[in-house]
Amino acid sequence: MIILGLTGSIGMGKSTTAAMFMARGVPVHEADATVHRLYRGAAVAPIEAAFPGTTRDGTVDRDLLSARVLGRPDEIRRLEAIVHPLVRAEETAFLDAARRSGRPVVVLDVPLLFETGGEARVHAVAVVSADAAVQRTRVLARPGMTEAKLDAILARQVPDAEKRRRAHFLIDTGRGLAAAEAQVDGILKVVAQMSSGTTARRPLVSRRPG
């Protein structure tokens, strides 16, 4: 079974791209969606213990938690030490189920794949990207987002240029949905030819628009 890592910085269109893989019948484990579930379940008690006052009505209040940890590296590491093992446990269960069902390829959608060393757990990495101006426009259109908050988020992430350099595949969402879908189809054709346990050797679908 080929495990494809899917990653990209905030506002690059990774969730939309993950949906393209799912639409083509590829099982996708979404780390962000897993965190949302954990914030309504297993992560609530340990987060409240570590960050008192950041939960409401049995769920983690993401705005309160973000205000508590954003821009504070030590606090972020404390939070990650709680959340990351829980996410990894669900990821492992997802992979085990996919293997049992004989899936030829799965996708691990992990926003901080490079930042957490997650590329060691996959056979190849697909990076979702777009021009910086497109990225900022998308993110700043989100409710409650500010320039300062965006800059703090980006400071925690591997720069987009470095992600592109380390990618085996690139999906440029700045070219429109049809172009992104064509790139996803191209990736799946290459991945279908990969034998299990083989690491791709940078067969980039596209580096730049054109």
N, C-alpha and C positions, 0 to 999 in steps of 0.2 A: 504494500500500500504506500503510495506516494503522499507525503505530507507537505503541502505547500503553505508557506507562511505568507500572510497578507498584512501589509503594514503601510503606514503613511502618516504624515503630520496632520495636525488638526486642520479641518477645512479643505482637505484634498479630495474628498469624495470617496473615502474608503467604505463607508456603509453602503453607499449606492453600488459600488463595485462588488462588495460581498453579496449583495442581492442578485447581481448578475450571475455569479457562480451558483447560487442556490437555484436560480431559475433554470439552470442547465443541469440540475439534478445532483450537484456536488454538495455533500454535507459540509456545513460551515459551523465551526465553533466560534462564537463571537465573545471575546473577552469582556467587552463593555456591557453586553446584555447580561452576561454572567454576574458581573459586579452589581448591576441593578437588582438582580434577583437576590444576591447575597445581602444587599442593603435593606432588603425586606425580610431577611431570614438570619442565616448563621452568622453574619458579620455584625449584626446589630449590638449584641451584648458586649463583645470585645471592643468594638469601637466606642461605645458609650463609656466603658471602663477607662479606655485610654484618652478619650476626648470628651469629658463630661459636658452634657448640654447640647450635643450635636445630633441627638435623635429626638424624634417626635412621634408619638402614637405607635411605637413599635417599629419604626423605620428610621433609617439614617437620613437626615436632612442634608442633601448634597450641598446646598448653598451655605449652610452653617459650617459644614465640614470643610468646604473649600476655603471659606474665610479664615478658618483656624490654621490650615496647613499651607496655603499657597504662599510661596516666597520664603518658606521656612524649611530648608532642606532636612534638618533633623526630624521635624514633625512628619514630613513626607515619608521619610524612611520608616518611622514608627508605624505609619498607616500601611505602607507597603508590606511590612513584616506581618501584619494581620491579614491583609487581603490576598496577597499573591499566593500563599500556600492554599487557600481555599479555592482560588481560581484554577490553580494547577491540578487540584484533586478532581475538579469537574472536567477539566481538559483531558485528564488521563481516562476518566470514565467514558468520555465521548470517543476517544481514540480506540479504546478497547471494544466498544460497541460497534464501531465502524469496521474494525478488523473481523469481528465475529460475523458480520453481515457480508463480508467479502467486497467491501468498497475498494475500487482501484485507486481513488484519489480523494483526499479530504483537504479542507482549507482551515487553517488556524488564523483567525482574524485577531491580531494582537497589535494595538496601537503602539506600545512600547517594546516591540520585538527586539530591536537592536539595543535599546537602552538596558534591557534586562538579560541580554545574552541569549534570547530565545531562538536566534538563528541556528544554534547548535541542536535544536530539537526538530528541525525541518530539513527536507531534502533540497528545497529551493525557496527563494524569497521573491515575491512580487511586491513592488513598491508602487503605491498610488501617489501621483504627483500632479502638480499644475503650477503655473507661474505664480510668483509671490503676490502679485497684485490681485490675481483671482482669489487666492487663498484668503488674503486679508478682507476682501470684500465679502466673501462668503461668511467668514467667522464673525465679523463685526455686525452683520445683519441679524445675528442671533440675539434673542432677548437677554438683557442683562450683561452682555459682553461689552468690554471696554478695551481701549488700546493697551492700558496697563495690564489688564488681566491676560490679554492675548500674549503680550510680551513675556509675562511670567510663565505662561504655559510653554511657549516656544523655547524659553531658556532651559526647560527640562528635557527637551526633545533633541535627538540627534538632528543636525541641520539637514534640510531636504537635499542639498547637493551631495552630502555624504551618504544619505540613504540611496540616492540614485547610483552613486559609485559602487555601492556594495550590493546592489540588486542583481538578481539573475534575470528578472523580467521587470519591465516598466509599463505602467498603465497611466497614460496622460489624460486626465479627465477634463483638461482645459480645451480639448478639441471637440467636445460634445459627446452625447450618450452613444450615438451610433459608432463613433470611432473607438470609444472605450469598450463597447461590446465586441467589436472586431478584434481588439487586442486581447480581450479575455478568451475569445475563441482560439486565437493563435497560441496563447499560453497552453490551453487545454490540449491542443494538438501535439505540442512538444512534450508536455507532461505524460501524455498517453504512451509516448515512445520510451519513456524513462523506465528502467528496471528498478524494482524496489531496492532501496539502500544506496542508490546512485545519486550523487550530487550533481546538479546541473552546472555547466561551465559557462555561465553568463550568456545564454542565448537571448539577448535583449530583443523584445518585440519592437520597441521604438525608444529612442532617446529623446528626440525633440519633435515638435509638430512639423509636418511637412509632407 
